[in-house]
Amino acid sequence: MANSNIIEQKSQLVDAIAEKFRNSQSTILVDYRGLDVAEADELRRQLREAGVEFKVYKNSMLRRAADAVDLGALSDTLVGPTAVAFSNDDVVAPAKILNNFAKEHPALELKGGVIEHEVATLEQITELADLPNYEGMVAMLLSVLQAPVRNLAYGVQAVADQKEEESA
């Protein structure tokens, strides 16, 4: 009786983790060994502010959940203590926060992850971390779109100034 309850609880946990894998835009796996309590709290605070869920799960549960959503290639990274950052909205945020935190705190080690439902390498995760966040990308796009209009306005103004000088 007790065993069936435990098995049911574990099954529900695996289903919940699998659902998080399905719903997240990016998932980053880290080894957090060596972080003290204050550092771990600071990391959790930064992730929470960005809307990123950060949890520690047993590797066996993560493996089963990853297999359930066809991410079995993650099994190689599921060795040793593993914490997982799930982001449903922002693809860049968890990679950026964790990568920057790892630079300041060498005890935190990026292990791997999933970007838009595809298993990602460490190189892909660090490249993603170097990208600007959503708001930054939108700002860059808007500046690119504004450039032709701005140049046209300068050209029209120059023609208007020239006509004004000729008539004076």
VMD Tcl script that builds the backbone (N, CA, C; Angstrom):
set m [mol new atoms 504]
animate dup $m
set s [atomselect $m all]
$s set {name element resname resid chain x y z} {
  {N N MET 1 A 0.824 -1.194 0.000}
  {CA C MET 1 A 0.000 0.000 0.000}
  {C C MET 1 A 0.866 1.255 0.000}
  {N N ALA 2 A 1.854 1.298 0.900}
  {CA C ALA 2 A 2.728 2.462 0.980}
  {C C ALA 2 A 3.568 2.594 -0.292}
  {N N ASN 3 A 4.030 1.455 -0.820}
  {CA C ASN 3 A 4.820 1.487 -2.042}
  {C C ASN 3 A 4.031 2.028 -3.216}
  {N N SER 4 A 2.767 1.650 -3.342}
  {CA C SER 4 A 1.961 2.132 -4.462}
  {C C SER 4 A 1.741 3.644 -4.360}
  {N N ASN 5 A 1.617 4.178 -3.133}
  {CA C ASN 5 A 1.479 5.625 -2.955}
  {C C ASN 5 A 2.753 6.348 -3.382}
  {N N ILE 6 A 3.898 5.797 -3.007}
  {CA C ILE 6 A 5.178 6.410 -3.365}
  {C C ILE 6 A 5.368 6.373 -4.880}
  {N N ILE 7 A 5.055 5.237 -5.479}
  {CA C ILE 7 A 5.183 5.106 -6.930}
  {C C ILE 7 A 4.260 6.093 -7.634}
  {N N GLU 8 A 3.045 6.245 -7.126}
  {CA C GLU 8 A 2.086 7.197 -7.711}
  {C C GLU 8 A 2.600 8.630 -7.588}
  {N N GLN 9 A 3.168 8.969 -6.433}
  {CA C GLN 9 A 3.721 10.316 -6.231}
  {C C GLN 9 A 4.877 10.579 -7.195}
  {N N LYS 10 A 5.739 9.597 -7.363}
  {CA C LYS 10 A 6.868 9.749 -8.276}
  {C C LYS 10 A 6.380 9.883 -9.716}
  {N N SER 11 A 5.371 9.102 -10.064}
  {CA C SER 11 A 4.800 9.183 -11.405}
  {C C SER 11 A 4.211 10.573 -11.667}
  {N N GLN 12 A 3.533 11.114 -10.668}
  {CA C GLN 12 A 2.965 12.457 -10.805}
  {C C GLN 12 A 4.074 13.508 -10.937}
  {N N LEU 13 A 5.152 13.332 -10.188}
  {CA C LEU 13 A 6.281 14.264 -10.275}
  {C C LEU 13 A 6.916 14.210 -11.666}
  {N N VAL 14 A 7.110 13.007 -12.188}
  {CA C VAL 14 A 7.677 12.861 -13.530}
  {C C VAL 14 A 6.761 13.529 -14.555}
  {N N ASP 15 A 5.450 13.344 -14.432}
  {CA C ASP 15 A 4.500 13.979 -15.345}
  {C C ASP 15 A 4.579 15.503 -15.241}
  {N N ALA 16 A 4.710 16.018 -14.024}
  {CA C ALA 16 A 4.805 17.474 -13.823}
  {C C ALA 16 A 6.085 18.032 -14.449}
  {N N ILE 17 A 7.197 17.327 -14.284}
  {CA C ILE 17 A 8.461 17.775 -14.872}
  {C C ILE 17 A 8.364 17.716 -16.400}
  {N N ALA 18 A 7.781 16.645 -16.922}
  {CA C ALA 18 A 7.617 16.517 -18.370}
  {C C ALA 18 A 6.776 17.674 -18.915}
  {N N GLU 19 A 5.744 18.051 -18.191}
  {CA C GLU 19 A 4.900 19.180 -18.605}
  {C C GLU 19 A 5.710 20.481 -18.612}
  {N N LYS 20 A 6.603 20.647 -17.632}
  {CA C LYS 20 A 7.455 21.841 -17.601}
  {C C LYS 20 A 8.394 21.858 -18.804}
  {N N PHE 21 A 8.946 20.704 -19.166}
  {CA C PHE 21 A 9.779 20.626 -20.365}
  {C C PHE 21 A 8.975 21.029 -21.599}
  {N N ARG 22 A 7.740 20.544 -21.705}
  {CA C ARG 22 A 6.888 20.858 -22.858}
  {C C ARG 22 A 6.567 22.347 -22.949}
  {N N ASN 23 A 6.302 22.971 -21.805}
  {CA C ASN 23 A 5.842 24.355 -21.792}
  {C C ASN 23 A 6.962 25.383 -21.833}
  {N N SER 24 A 8.194 24.985 -21.528}
  {CA C SER 24 A 9.260 25.977 -21.419}
  {C C SER 24 A 9.862 26.299 -22.786}
  {N N GLN 25 A 10.217 27.572 -22.934}
  {CA C GLN 25 A 10.926 28.020 -24.128}
  {C C GLN 25 A 12.405 27.637 -24.035}
  {N N SER 26 A 12.938 27.726 -22.819}
  {CA C SER 26 A 14.312 27.276 -22.599}
  {C C SER 26 A 14.435 26.681 -21.202}
  {N N THR 27 A 15.268 25.665 -21.114}
  {CA C THR 27 A 15.524 24.961 -19.861}
  {C C THR 27 A 17.029 24.796 -19.739}
  {N N ILE 28 A 17.580 25.249 -18.619}
  {CA C ILE 28 A 19.023 25.157 -18.420}
  {C C ILE 28 A 19.302 24.295 -17.197}
  {N N LEU 29 A 20.222 23.342 -17.345}
  {CA C LEU 29 A 20.627 22.459 -16.253}
  {C C LEU 29 A 21.968 22.932 -15.703}
  {N N VAL 30 A 22.065 23.003 -14.382}
  {CA C VAL 30 A 23.305 23.454 -13.756}
  {C C VAL 30 A 23.693 22.536 -12.602}
  {N N ASP 31 A 24.985 22.539 -12.303}
  {CA C ASP 31 A 25.514 21.888 -11.107}
  {C C ASP 31 A 25.761 23.012 -10.115}
  {N N TYR 32 A 25.088 22.963 -8.990}
  {CA C TYR 32 A 25.128 24.057 -8.026}
  {C C TYR 32 A 26.033 23.754 -6.834}
  {N N ARG 33 A 26.742 22.621 -6.856}
  {CA C ARG 33 A 27.623 22.265 -5.737}
  {C C ARG 33 A 28.613 23.382 -5.471}
  {N N GLY 34 A 28.814 23.682 -4.209}
  {CA C GLY 34 A 29.796 24.687 -3.845}
  {C C GLY 34 A 29.213 26.068 -3.611}
  {N N LEU 35 A 27.963 26.298 -4.016}
  {CA C LEU 35 A 27.339 27.588 -3.720}
  {C C LEU 35 A 26.927 27.596 -2.257}
  {N N ASP 36 A 27.211 28.681 -1.567}
  {CA C ASP 36 A 26.730 28.762 -0.189}
  {C C ASP 36 A 25.280 29.254 -0.197}
  {N N VAL 37 A 24.662 29.291 0.948}
  {CA C VAL 37 A 23.240 29.625 1.043}
  {C C VAL 37 A 22.959 31.023 0.498}
  {N N ALA 38 A 23.799 31.991 0.832}
  {CA C ALA 38 A 23.593 33.368 0.373}
  {C C ALA 38 A 23.675 33.453 -1.151}
  {N N GLU 39 A 24.646 32.749 -1.740}
  {CA C GLU 39 A 24.783 32.757 -3.201}
  {C C GLU 39 A 23.589 32.085 -3.863}
  {N N ALA 40 A 23.155 30.959 -3.315}
  {CA C ALA 40 A 21.998 30.256 -3.869}
  {C C ALA 40 A 20.740 31.118 -3.773}
  {N N ASP 41 A 20.569 31.821 -2.658}
  {CA C ASP 41 A 19.420 32.711 -2.501}
  {C C ASP 41 A 19.460 33.852 -3.507}
  {N N GLU 42 A 20.653 34.407 -3.722}
  {CA C GLU 42 A 20.803 35.492 -4.701}
  {C C GLU 42 A 20.465 34.999 -6.104}
  {N N LEU 43 A 20.935 33.816 -6.456}
  {CA C LEU 43 A 20.637 33.244 -7.766}
  {C C LEU 43 A 19.140 33.014 -7.919}
  {N N ARG 44 A 18.515 32.425 -6.921}
  {CA C ARG 44 A 17.062 32.195 -6.971}
  {C C ARG 44 A 16.298 33.511 -7.114}
  {N N ARG 45 A 16.742 34.556 -6.416}
  {CA C ARG 45 A 16.076 35.859 -6.494}
  {C C ARG 45 A 16.165 36.428 -7.911}
  {N N GLN 46 A 17.365 36.370 -8.502}
  {CA C GLN 46 A 17.540 36.889 -9.862}
  {C C GLN 46 A 16.659 36.141 -10.857}
  {N N LEU 47 A 16.615 34.817 -10.719}
  {CA C LEU 47 A 15.798 34.010 -11.631}
  {C C LEU 47 A 14.311 34.280 -11.423}
  {N N ARG 48 A 13.896 34.384 -10.170}
  {CA C ARG 48 A 12.484 34.636 -9.866}
  {C C ARG 48 A 12.042 35.978 -10.460}
  {N N GLU 49 A 12.897 37.014 -10.344}
  {CA C GLU 49 A 12.571 38.332 -10.887}
  {C C GLU 49 A 12.400 38.291 -12.404}
  {N N ALA 50 A 13.092 37.375 -13.058}
  {CA C ALA 50 A 12.986 37.237 -14.510}
  {C C ALA 50 A 11.869 36.280 -14.917}
  {N N GLY 51 A 11.131 35.757 -13.946}
  {CA C GLY 51 A 10.039 34.835 -14.262}
  {C C GLY 51 A 10.499 33.430 -14.587}
  {N N VAL 52 A 11.663 33.056 -14.060}
  {CA C VAL 52 A 12.237 31.737 -14.325}
  {C C VAL 52 A 12.058 30.867 -13.085}
  {N N GLU 53 A 11.537 29.656 -13.300}
  {CA C GLU 53 A 11.368 28.702 -12.193}
  {C C GLU 53 A 12.656 27.905 -12.029}
  {N N PHE 54 A 13.166 27.818 -10.806}
  {CA C PHE 54 A 14.434 27.147 -10.524}
  {C C PHE 54 A 14.193 26.089 -9.464}
  {N N LYS 55 A 14.426 24.816 -9.810}
  {CA C LYS 55 A 14.158 23.714 -8.892}
  {C C LYS 55 A 15.287 22.690 -8.948}
  {N N VAL 56 A 15.383 21.936 -7.862}
  {CA C VAL 56 A 16.316 20.812 -7.794}
  {C C VAL 56 A 15.486 19.538 -7.816}
  {N N TYR 57 A 15.827 18.634 -8.731}
  {CA C TYR 57 A 15.134 17.353 -8.846}
  {C C TYR 57 A 16.167 16.235 -8.841}
  {N N LYS 58 A 15.709 15.042 -8.511}
  {CA C LYS 58 A 16.571 13.868 -8.635}
  {C C LYS 58 A 16.796 13.596 -10.121}
  {N N ASN 59 A 18.010 13.196 -10.439}
  {CA C ASN 59 A 18.350 12.914 -11.832}
  {C C ASN 59 A 17.473 11.824 -12.433}
  {N N SER 60 A 17.110 10.831 -11.637}
  {CA C SER 60 A 16.272 9.742 -12.167}
  {C C SER 60 A 14.909 10.282 -12.603}
  {N N MET 61 A 14.365 11.240 -11.854}
  {CA C MET 61 A 13.074 11.838 -12.223}
  {C C MET 61 A 13.227 12.690 -13.489}
  {N N LEU 62 A 14.321 13.426 -13.561}
  {CA C LEU 62 A 14.572 14.248 -14.747}
  {C C LEU 62 A 14.760 13.388 -15.993}
  {N N ARG 63 A 15.482 12.261 -15.840}
  {CA C ARG 63 A 15.688 11.354 -16.980}
  {C C ARG 63 A 14.360 10.818 -17.505}
  {N N ARG 64 A 13.515 10.374 -16.594}
  {CA C ARG 64 A 12.210 9.826 -17.010}
  {C C ARG 64 A 11.363 10.889 -17.693}
  {N N ALA 65 A 11.364 12.087 -17.129}
  {CA C ALA 65 A 10.581 13.178 -17.727}
  {C C ALA 65 A 11.143 13.562 -19.093}
  {N N ALA 66 A 12.468 13.617 -19.215}
  {CA C ALA 66 A 13.095 13.956 -20.494}
  {C C ALA 66 A 12.776 12.895 -21.541}
  {N N ASP 67 A 12.824 11.634 -21.152}
  {CA C ASP 67 A 12.475 10.553 -22.075}
  {C C ASP 67 A 11.018 10.664 -22.519}
  {N N ALA 68 A 10.150 11.089 -21.615}
  {CA C ALA 68 A 8.721 11.188 -21.929}
  {C C ALA 68 A 8.438 12.258 -22.981}
  {N N VAL 69 A 9.319 13.255 -23.090}
  {CA C VAL 69 A 9.109 14.328 -24.073}
  {C C VAL 69 A 10.182 14.300 -25.169}
  {N N ASP 70 A 10.749 13.133 -25.410}
  {CA C ASP 70 A 11.734 12.922 -26.476}
  {C C ASP 70 A 12.973 13.801 -26.336}
  {N N LEU 71 A 13.447 13.968 -25.106}
  {CA C LEU 71 A 14.687 14.703 -24.854}
  {C C LEU 71 A 15.694 13.790 -24.168}
  {N N GLY 72 A 15.702 12.532 -24.575}
  {CA C GLY 72 A 16.567 11.533 -23.959}
  {C C GLY 72 A 18.044 11.877 -24.024}
  {N N ALA 73 A 18.447 12.743 -24.976}
  {CA C ALA 73 A 19.854 13.135 -25.098}
  {C C ALA 73 A 20.338 13.906 -23.873}
  {N N LEU 74 A 19.425 14.383 -23.049}
  {CA C LEU 74 A 19.803 15.089 -21.822}
  {C C LEU 74 A 20.404 14.148 -20.782}
  {N N SER 75 A 20.177 12.857 -20.919}
  {CA C SER 75 A 20.625 11.882 -19.920}
  {C C SER 75 A 22.115 11.985 -19.631}
  {N N ASP 76 A 22.915 12.328 -20.639}
  {CA C ASP 76 A 24.364 12.441 -20.445}
  {C C ASP 76 A 24.724 13.548 -19.461}
  {N N THR 77 A 23.912 14.600 -19.392}
  {CA C THR 77 A 24.210 15.725 -18.505}
  {C C THR 77 A 23.644 15.530 -17.105}
  {N N LEU 78 A 22.814 14.520 -16.927}
  {CA C LEU 78 A 22.155 14.303 -15.636}
  {C C LEU 78 A 23.008 13.420 -14.729}
  {N N VAL 79 A 24.148 13.975 -14.328}
  {CA C VAL 79 A 25.077 13.305 -13.432}
  {C C VAL 79 A 25.435 14.296 -12.334}
  {N N GLY 80 A 25.411 13.845 -11.096}
  {CA C GLY 80 A 25.707 14.739 -9.982}
  {C C GLY 80 A 24.513 15.624 -9.664}
  {N N PRO 81 A 24.672 16.498 -8.685}
  {CA C PRO 81 A 23.559 17.376 -8.298}
  {C C PRO 81 A 23.128 18.255 -9.472}
  {N N THR 82 A 21.845 18.297 -9.720}
  {CA C THR 82 A 21.328 19.040 -10.861}
  {C C THR 82 A 20.177 19.937 -10.432}
  {N N ALA 83 A 20.278 21.199 -10.792}
  {CA C ALA 83 A 19.172 22.140 -10.629}
  {C C ALA 83 A 18.737 22.546 -12.033}
  {N N VAL 84 A 17.452 22.843 -12.175}
  {CA C VAL 84 A 16.886 23.136 -13.486}
  {C C VAL 84 A 16.189 24.486 -13.454}
  {N N ALA 85 A 16.466 25.293 -14.484}
  {CA C ALA 85 A 15.792 26.581 -14.637}
  {C C ALA 85 A 14.871 26.483 -15.843}
  {N N PHE 86 A 13.564 26.649 -15.617}
  {CA C PHE 86 A 12.553 26.599 -16.672}
  {C C PHE 86 A 12.051 28.014 -16.949}
  {N N SER 87 A 12.015 28.406 -18.215}
  {CA C SER 87 A 11.444 29.702 -18.581}
  {C C SER 87 A 10.391 29.492 -19.658}
  {N N ASN 88 A 9.152 29.864 -19.348}
  {CA C ASN 88 A 8.063 29.697 -20.300}
  {C C ASN 88 A 7.952 30.856 -21.280}
  {N N ASP 89 A 8.477 32.030 -20.907}
  {CA C ASP 89 A 8.261 33.221 -21.724}
  {C C ASP 89 A 9.507 33.694 -22.454}
  {N N ASP 90 A 10.608 33.814 -21.753}
  {CA C ASP 90 A 11.821 34.408 -22.299}
  {C C ASP 90 A 12.862 33.323 -22.548}
  {N N VAL 91 A 13.257 33.158 -23.792}
  {CA C VAL 91 A 14.235 32.131 -24.147}
  {C C VAL 91 A 15.613 32.482 -23.594}
  {N N VAL 92 A 15.937 33.762 -23.573}
  {CA C VAL 92 A 17.286 34.209 -23.249}
  {C C VAL 92 A 17.532 34.315 -21.744}
  {N N ALA 93 A 16.515 34.698 -20.969}
  {CA C ALA 93 A 16.697 35.048 -19.550}
  {C C ALA 93 A 17.436 33.995 -18.715}
  {N N PRO 94 A 17.021 32.727 -18.704}
  {CA C PRO 94 A 17.737 31.787 -17.837}
  {C C PRO 94 A 19.200 31.596 -18.238}
  {N N ALA 95 A 19.461 31.530 -19.529}
  {CA C ALA 95 A 20.844 31.354 -19.987}
  {C C ALA 95 A 21.685 32.562 -19.598}
  {N N LYS 96 A 21.157 33.757 -19.785}
  {CA C LYS 96 A 21.889 34.977 -19.462}
  {C C LYS 96 A 22.173 35.067 -17.962}
  {N N ILE 97 A 21.156 34.865 -17.143}
  {CA C ILE 97 A 21.326 34.975 -15.694}
  {C C ILE 97 A 22.299 33.926 -15.179}
  {N N LEU 98 A 22.091 32.677 -15.583}
  {CA C LEU 98 A 22.952 31.600 -15.092}
  {C C LEU 98 A 24.390 31.738 -15.592}
  {N N ASN 99 A 24.559 32.132 -16.841}
  {CA C ASN 99 A 25.897 32.302 -17.391}
  {C C ASN 99 A 26.635 33.434 -16.682}
  {N N ASN 100 A 25.962 34.564 -16.473}
  {CA C ASN 100 A 26.583 35.688 -15.767}
  {C C ASN 100 A 26.901 35.325 -14.320}
  {N N PHE 101 A 25.989 34.596 -13.680}
  {CA C PHE 101 A 26.213 34.188 -12.291}
  {C C PHE 101 A 27.398 33.230 -12.214}
  {N N ALA 102 A 27.503 32.332 -13.184}
  {CA C ALA 102 A 28.611 31.362 -13.201}
  {C C ALA 102 A 29.957 32.060 -13.398}
  {N N LYS 103 A 29.967 33.185 -14.123}
  {CA C LYS 103 A 31.215 33.936 -14.303}
  {C C LYS 103 A 31.683 34.514 -12.968}
  {N N GLU 104 A 30.732 34.975 -12.148}
  {CA C GLU 104 A 31.069 35.576 -10.862}
  {C C GLU 104 A 31.265 34.525 -9.763}
  {N N HIS 105 A 30.622 33.365 -9.912}
  {CA C HIS 105 A 30.668 32.299 -8.908}
  {C C HIS 105 A 31.049 30.994 -9.609}
  {N N PRO 106 A 32.338 30.693 -9.684}
  {CA C PRO 106 A 32.791 29.505 -10.421}
  {C C PRO 106 A 32.219 28.183 -9.902}
  {N N ALA 107 A 31.649 28.189 -8.711}
  {CA C ALA 107 A 31.064 26.958 -8.175}
  {C C ALA 107 A 29.839 26.534 -8.977}
  {N N LEU 108 A 29.174 27.468 -9.634}
  {CA C LEU 108 A 28.010 27.150 -10.466}
  {C C LEU 108 A 28.507 26.748 -11.846}
  {N N GLU 109 A 28.086 25.583 -12.288}
  {CA C GLU 109 A 28.557 25.067 -13.577}
  {C C GLU 109 A 27.369 24.751 -14.478}
  {N N LEU 110 A 27.355 25.347 -15.662}
  {CA C LEU 110 A 26.323 25.023 -16.640}
  {C C LEU 110 A 26.588 23.616 -17.171}
  {N N LYS 111 A 25.532 22.808 -17.265}
  {CA C LYS 111 A 25.691 21.427 -17.709}
  {C C LYS 111 A 25.116 21.193 -19.095}
  {N N GLY 112 A 24.025 21.854 -19.410}
  {CA C GLY 112 A 23.353 21.653 -20.685}
  {C C GLY 112 A 21.972 22.253 -20.622}
  {N N GLY 113 A 21.161 21.918 -21.612}
  {CA C GLY 113 A 19.813 22.452 -21.578}
  {C C GLY 113 A 19.017 22.148 -22.819}
  {N N VAL 114 A 17.874 22.802 -22.876}
  {CA C VAL 114 A 16.943 22.643 -23.984}
  {C C VAL 114 A 16.527 24.048 -24.415}
  {N N ILE 115 A 16.654 24.323 -25.710}
  {CA C ILE 115 A 16.233 25.607 -26.252}
  {C C ILE 115 A 15.153 25.331 -27.291}
  {N N GLU 116 A 13.971 25.855 -27.032}
  {CA C GLU 116 A 12.807 25.665 -27.897}
  {C C GLU 116 A 12.636 24.190 -28.280}
  {N N HIS 117 A 12.633 23.345 -27.277}
  {CA C HIS 117 A 12.326 21.913 -27.383}
  {C C HIS 117 A 13.386 21.096 -28.117}
  {N N GLU 118 A 14.614 21.654 -28.233}
  {CA C GLU 118 A 15.738 20.932 -28.821}
  {C C GLU 118 A 16.887 20.924 -27.811}
  {N N VAL 119 A 17.525 19.777 -27.625}
  {CA C VAL 119 A 18.654 19.685 -26.704}
  {C C VAL 119 A 19.772 20.591 -27.221}
  {N N ALA 120 A 20.330 21.395 -26.312}
  {CA C ALA 120 A 21.356 22.377 -26.683}
  {C C ALA 120 A 22.693 22.023 -26.054}
  {N N THR 121 A 23.759 22.389 -26.745}
  {CA C THR 121 A 25.107 22.199 -26.211}
  {C C THR 121 A 25.467 23.384 -25.320}
  {N N LEU 122 A 26.543 23.255 -24.577}
  {CA C LEU 122 A 27.017 24.370 -23.741}
  {C C LEU 122 A 27.363 25.585 -24.600}
  {N N GLU 123 A 27.925 25.355 -25.769}
  {CA C GLU 123 A 28.279 26.459 -26.664}
  {C C GLU 123 A 27.021 27.214 -27.103}
  {N N GLN 124 A 25.973 26.488 -27.440}
  {CA C GLN 124 A 24.723 27.135 -27.844}
  {C C GLN 124 A 24.123 27.933 -26.690}
  {N N ILE 125 A 24.240 27.406 -25.491}
  {CA C ILE 125 A 23.690 28.103 -24.323}
  {C C ILE 125 A 24.470 29.390 -24.060}
  {N N THR 126 A 25.800 29.334 -24.162}
  {CA C THR 126 A 26.584 30.553 -23.931}
  {C C THR 126 A 26.354 31.568 -25.047}
  {N N GLU 127 A 26.163 31.106 -26.284}
  {CA C GLU 127 A 25.814 32.029 -27.376}
  {C C GLU 127 A 24.472 32.688 -27.101}
  {N N LEU 128 A 23.519 31.903 -26.631}
  {CA C LEU 128 A 22.200 32.445 -26.285}
  {C C LEU 128 A 22.324 33.464 -25.163}
  {N N ALA 129 A 23.187 33.195 -24.201}
  {CA C ALA 129 A 23.367 34.105 -23.070}
  {C C ALA 129 A 23.933 35.448 -23.519}
  {N N ASP 130 A 24.670 35.461 -24.612}
  {CA C ASP 130 A 25.261 36.702 -25.109}
  {C C ASP 130 A 24.275 37.556 -25.900}
  {N N LEU 131 A 23.134 36.974 -26.262}
  {CA C LEU 131 A 22.113 37.743 -26.982}
  {C C LEU 131 A 21.406 38.704 -26.031}
  {N N PRO 132 A 20.907 39.816 -26.564}
  {CA C PRO 132 A 20.094 40.685 -25.710}
  {C C PRO 132 A 18.760 40.015 -25.413}
  {N N ASN 133 A 18.095 40.462 -24.349}
  {CA C ASN 133 A 16.792 39.887 -24.023}
  {C C ASN 133 A 15.742 40.375 -25.018}
  {N N TYR 134 A 14.512 39.974 -24.838}
  {CA C TYR 134 A 13.431 40.285 -25.772}
  {C C TYR 134 A 13.303 41.789 -25.998}
  {N N GLU 135 A 13.286 42.558 -24.902}
  {CA C GLU 135 A 13.124 44.005 -25.020}
  {C C GLU 135 A 14.296 44.611 -25.795}
  {N N GLY 136 A 15.493 44.111 -25.550}
  {CA C GLY 136 A 16.662 44.604 -26.268}
  {C C GLY 136 A 16.593 44.301 -27.756}
  {N N MET 137 A 16.110 43.105 -28.096}
  {CA C MET 137 A 15.979 42.745 -29.509}
  {C C MET 137 A 14.920 43.605 -30.192}
  {N N VAL 138 A 13.815 43.869 -29.506}
  {CA C VAL 138 A 12.763 44.723 -30.070}
  {C C VAL 138 A 13.308 46.130 -30.293}
  {N N ALA 139 A 14.067 46.654 -29.343}
  {CA C ALA 139 A 14.657 47.989 -29.480}
  {C C ALA 139 A 15.605 48.040 -30.684}
  {N N MET 140 A 16.416 46.988 -30.859}
  {CA C MET 140 A 17.330 46.942 -31.998}
  {C C MET 140 A 16.550 46.889 -33.304}
  {N N LEU 141 A 15.484 46.095 -33.347}
  {CA C LEU 141 A 14.663 46.002 -34.550}
  {C C LEU 141 A 14.020 47.346 -34.873}
  {N N LEU 142 A 13.498 48.019 -33.862}
  {CA C LEU 142 A 12.875 49.321 -34.088}
  {C C LEU 142 A 13.882 50.340 -34.607}
  {N N SER 143 A 15.109 50.317 -34.083}
  {CA C SER 143 A 16.107 51.274 -34.565}
  {C C SER 143 A 16.468 50.985 -36.024}
  {N N VAL 144 A 16.509 49.715 -36.394}
  {CA C VAL 144 A 16.794 49.351 -37.781}
  {C C VAL 144 A 15.643 49.797 -38.686}
  {N N LEU 145 A 14.413 49.629 -38.221}
  {CA C LEU 145 A 13.260 50.035 -39.022}
  {C C LEU 145 A 13.151 51.560 -39.125}
  {N N GLN 146 A 13.594 52.284 -38.110}
  {CA C GLN 146 A 13.507 53.742 -38.112}
  {C C GLN 146 A 14.579 54.390 -38.985}
  {N N ALA 147 A 15.685 53.716 -39.200}
  {CA C ALA 147 A 16.811 54.310 -39.914}
  {C C ALA 147 A 16.423 54.829 -41.307}
  {N N PRO 148 A 15.734 54.061 -42.152}
  {CA C PRO 148 A 15.378 54.590 -43.483}
  {C C PRO 148 A 14.467 55.820 -43.397}
  {N N VAL 149 A 13.527 55.808 -42.473}
  {CA C VAL 149 A 12.615 56.940 -42.326}
  {C C VAL 149 A 13.392 58.171 -41.862}
  {N N ARG 150 A 14.303 57.968 -40.916}
  {CA C ARG 150 A 15.126 59.060 -40.407}
  {C C ARG 150 A 15.985 59.636 -41.531}
  {N N ASN 151 A 16.595 58.771 -42.326}
  {CA C ASN 151 A 17.434 59.235 -43.439}
  {C C ASN 151 A 16.604 59.987 -44.471}
  {N N LEU 152 A 15.392 59.531 -44.744}
  {CA C LEU 152 A 14.498 60.222 -45.668}
  {C C LEU 152 A 14.157 61.611 -45.124}
  {N N ALA 153 A 13.884 61.682 -43.840}
  {CA C ALA 153 A 13.557 62.969 -43.219}
  {C C ALA 153 A 14.743 63.927 -43.324}
  {N N TYR 154 A 15.968 63.443 -43.100}
  {CA C TYR 154 A 17.156 64.287 -43.235}
  {C C TYR 154 A 17.301 64.764 -44.675}
  {N N GLY 155 A 17.059 63.868 -45.639}
  {CA C GLY 155 A 17.158 64.232 -47.059}
  {C C GLY 155 A 16.139 65.290 -47.437}
  {N N VAL 156 A 14.904 65.120 -47.005}
  {CA C VAL 156 A 13.849 66.098 -47.291}
  {C C VAL 156 A 14.196 67.444 -46.655}
  {N N GLN 157 A 14.696 67.409 -45.432}
  {CA C GLN 157 A 15.082 68.644 -44.742}
  {C C GLN 157 A 16.215 69.340 -45.491}
  {N N ALA 158 A 17.188 68.571 -45.981}
  {CA C ALA 158 A 18.310 69.147 -46.724}
  {C C ALA 158 A 17.818 69.797 -48.011}
  {N N VAL 159 A 16.906 69.137 -48.726}
  {CA C VAL 159 A 16.335 69.709 -49.955}
  {C C VAL 159 A 15.566 70.988 -49.622}
  {N N ALA 160 A 14.788 70.950 -48.540}
  {CA C ALA 160 A 14.017 72.133 -48.138}
  {C C ALA 160 A 14.950 73.280 -47.785}
  {N N ASP 161 A 16.037 73.014 -47.080}
  {CA C ASP 161 A 17.016 74.045 -46.726}
  {C C ASP 161 A 17.667 74.627 -47.961}
  {N N GLN 162 A 17.976 73.752 -48.926}
  {CA C GLN 162 A 18.623 74.197 -50.160}
  {C C GLN 162 A 17.672 75.095 -50.959}
  {N N LYS 163 A 16.423 74.705 -51.046}
  {CA C LYS 163 A 15.428 75.522 -51.781}
  {C C LYS 163 A 15.260 76.880 -51.106}
  {N N GLU 164 A 15.289 76.877 -49.788}
  {CA C GLU 164 A 15.124 78.110 -49.018}
  {C C GLU 164 A 16.311 79.037 -49.273}
  {N N GLU 165 A 17.528 78.495 -49.353}
  {CA C GLU 165 A 18.709 79.304 -49.613}
  {C C GLU 165 A 18.681 79.887 -51.019}
  {N N GLU 166 A 18.213 79.077 -51.980}
  {CA C GLU 166 A 18.154 79.534 -53.364}
  {C C GLU 166 A 17.144 80.658 -53.520}
  {N N SER 167 A 16.037 80.589 -52.808}
  {CA C SER 167 A 15.005 81.619 -52.945}
  {C C SER 167 A 15.372 82.902 -52.193}
  {N N ALA 168 A 16.311 82.818 -51.280}
  {CA C ALA 168 A 16.672 84.009 -50.493}
  {C C ALA 168 A 17.679 84.888 -51.161}
}
mol reanalyze $m
mol bondsrecalc $m
mol representation Tube
mol addrep $m
